[in-house]
Amino acid sequence: MEYSAAAIHPIPGPWYSIPLDQRGSVMQQLETELTPDHPLHGFPVTAVLGCEGCEDVIFSVETCPLYWVRVHFTRVEPSEGQHQSTVERVAGPLYRSLADHQH
């Protein structure tokens, strides 16, 4: 595929790019929920996009750059070693999945 023919799509609202200086706090939130049974436990990930409408976060799985997951955090602290977030793989193309996202 020739890249000059590729279409560039903007990030659809209410999604936004997480600023570099805020990614650390998002990663800390995820780490509080990474129990051994959490689907992302052991995978290096990067927080990339956030949703203003529901506070979901899109993470890139660093070992596979085309693998994206959406994590829905809850405001409840994990108890008894059980994670509170839900994880869902995001289908490509990414911009279409973001545009189709329901709150």
N, C-alpha and C positions, 0 to 999 in steps of 0.2 A: 504494500500500500504506500502510495506517495503521500507524505505528510502535508504537502501543499494543498491537497484535495480534501483534507480532513476538516470537518466543521467544528468550530469552537463554540461551545454553548456556555452562557453565563450560569452562575449558581442561582437557581430559582429561590426566591424568597419563600419562607422566612429563614432559609439556610444562610449561614455566613461562615467565612473562613475564620477559624480560631487563631487569633494573633499569637505569635511565638511566645510572647511574655505571659500568656494565659494558659498555654498548653501544660505547663508543669502542674497547675492546680487541678486540671481535668485528669491528668495522669494519676495524681494522688488520690482523687476520688475513685478512679477505677481500681487502684491498688488496694484500697480498703475492702473491696469486694472480691478480690482474686483469691478465693479459697481453692483448694486442690480440685474441686469438682466444677469450678467455673469454666465455661467453654473457652475463654481466652487465657487461662492459666498456662504459663510457660511460653506464650507467644509474644515476641516483641511487637508492639503496636505503637502507632502515633496518632494522637488526636488531630483531626484535620478540619472537620466541619461541625458546627453546632446548629441546632434549630431553636429559634426564638419562641416558637409556638408551644413546644413541649419539652425543651431542654434535652432532646436526644442528641447523641454525638456519633459522628461517623469516624471510625478508626480505620487506618490503613494497616494491614498486617505486613510488617517489614520483610518477612521471608518470602512473600508473594505479592509484589506491588499491585497486582490487579485484583486482589482479594480485599474487599471492603466489608465492614460489619457496622451495623447500627446498634448502639447500646442505649437502652432506655434505663436511666437511673431513677431510683426512688429516693425520697428524702429520709427513708427509714434506715437506721444503722443496722448493719448485718448482726444477727444474733445466732449464737450457737453454731458458728462456722458455716452458715448458709448465706449465699449471695442473694442480693435483692434485685439486681439488675436483670434485664432480659437482653439477649443477644440474638440478632438476626442477620444473616448474610444478605448483603445488598447486591441485587442483580444488575448487570450492566445493560445498557450504558448508564453510568452513574447519574448523569443529569436527569434522565428520564425517571429513575427510581426516586430521586429527590423531589421532582415535580409531582409524582404520584403519591407522595407520602401523606398519610392521613393522621390527624392528631386524635 
